[in-house]
Amino acid sequence: VQLVESGGGLVQPGGSLRLSCVASGFTFSNYDMYWYYQAPGKERKLVAVIGRAGSWANYANFAKGRFTISRDNAKNTLYLQMNYLRHEDTAVYYCSADARNWGQGTQVAVSS
């Protein structure tokens, strides 16, 4: 299993970022996929989950209305569109299929 996250960076409050996660080593389309985040000094927490075909998604309360999870099974790629970013969204973001295998994450920093 290999997961490679990208797309993070430094953004001002109210800004947007689009994270990507390229998956390999397993049959991507057979798995629900998850985005997690880990803020400095905090435990890793769920941001959003999307079904295998992309037909449903669920979000943590803080992400509802601001973040959108999506996937492209033909490209083995998971996305997280993040809008209206807040200081408290600052964290390392990870994708996962099983909450056991992780990539290196991508750092998101929201600062003015």
C-alpha positions in Angstrom: 0.0 0.0 0.0 1.3 3.4 -1.0 -0.4 6.7 -0.4 1.1 10.0 -1.6 -0.6 13.2 -0.4 0.1 16.6 -2.0 -1.4 20.0 -2.4 -0.8 21.5 1.0 0.7 24.9 1.6 0.5 28.2 3.3 -2.8 30.1 2.7 -4.5 33.1 4.3 -7.7 32.7 6.3 -10.6 32.4 3.9 -8.5 30.9 1.2 -8.7 27.6 -0.5 -6.6 24.5 -1.2 -7.1 21.3 -3.1 -5.4 18.2 -1.6 -4.7 15.1 -3.6 -3.8 11.6 -2.6 -2.5 9.1 -5.2 -3.0 5.5 -4.1 -1.2 2.3 -5.3 -0.7 -1.2 -4.1 -4.3 -2.0 -3.6 -7.6 -1.9 -5.6 -8.5 1.7 -4.9 -12.1 1.4 -6.2 -12.8 -1.4 -3.7 -12.4 0.8 -0.7 -14.1 3.7 1.0 -11.5 6.4 1.4 -10.8 8.8 4.2 -9.1 12.1 4.9 -7.7 12.7 8.4 -6.0 15.6 9.9 -3.5 16.0 12.8 -3.0 19.3 14.3 0.2 20.0 16.3 0.2 18.2 19.6 -3.2 16.6 18.9 -4.4 13.2 17.9 -5.3 12.3 14.3 -9.0 12.9 13.6 -11.4 12.2 10.7 -12.2 14.9 8.3 -14.3 13.1 5.7 -15.1 9.7 4.1 -16.3 8.9 0.6 -17.9 5.7 -0.7 -16.2 3.4 -3.2 -18.1 4.8 -6.2 -18.1 8.3 -4.9 -21.9 8.3 -4.5 -21.9 9.3 -0.9 -19.7 11.2 1.5 -19.8 12.1 5.2 -18.0 14.9 7.0 -16.9 15.9 10.4 -19.0 18.8 11.7 -16.1 21.3 11.3 -15.8 20.4 7.6 -19.4 20.5 6.6 -20.2 23.2 4.1 -16.5 24.1 3.6 -14.7 20.9 2.5 -15.6 18.5 -0.3 -14.2 15.0 -0.7 -14.1 13.4 -4.1 -12.4 10.6 -6.0 -11.3 9.6 -9.4 -11.2 5.8 -9.5 -9.7 5.8 -13.0 -6.7 7.7 -11.6 -6.6 6.1 -8.2 -6.8 9.5 -6.7 -8.6 11.0 -3.8 -9.2 14.7 -3.4 -10.2 17.2 -0.7 -11.3 20.6 -1.8 -10.9 23.0 1.2 -12.6 26.4 1.1 -13.0 29.2 3.7 -10.0 27.9 5.5 -9.5 28.9 9.2 -6.5 29.1 11.4 -7.7 26.0 13.2 -7.5 24.0 10.0 -3.7 24.1 10.3 -2.6 20.5 10.4 -1.0 17.7 8.5 -3.6 16.0 6.3 -3.5 12.3 5.5 -5.5 9.9 3.4 -6.2 6.3 4.2 -8.3 3.4 3.2 -8.1 1.5 6.5 -6.8 3.9 9.2 -3.7 1.7 9.4 -1.7 2.5 6.3 -0.7 6.2 6.0 1.2 8.3 3.6 3.6 11.1 4.6 0.8 13.6 4.8 0.7 17.1 3.4 1.0 20.2 5.6 -1.7 22.9 5.5 -0.9 26.1 7.3 -3.5 28.8 7.5 -2.1 32.1 8.6 -2.3 35.8 7.8 
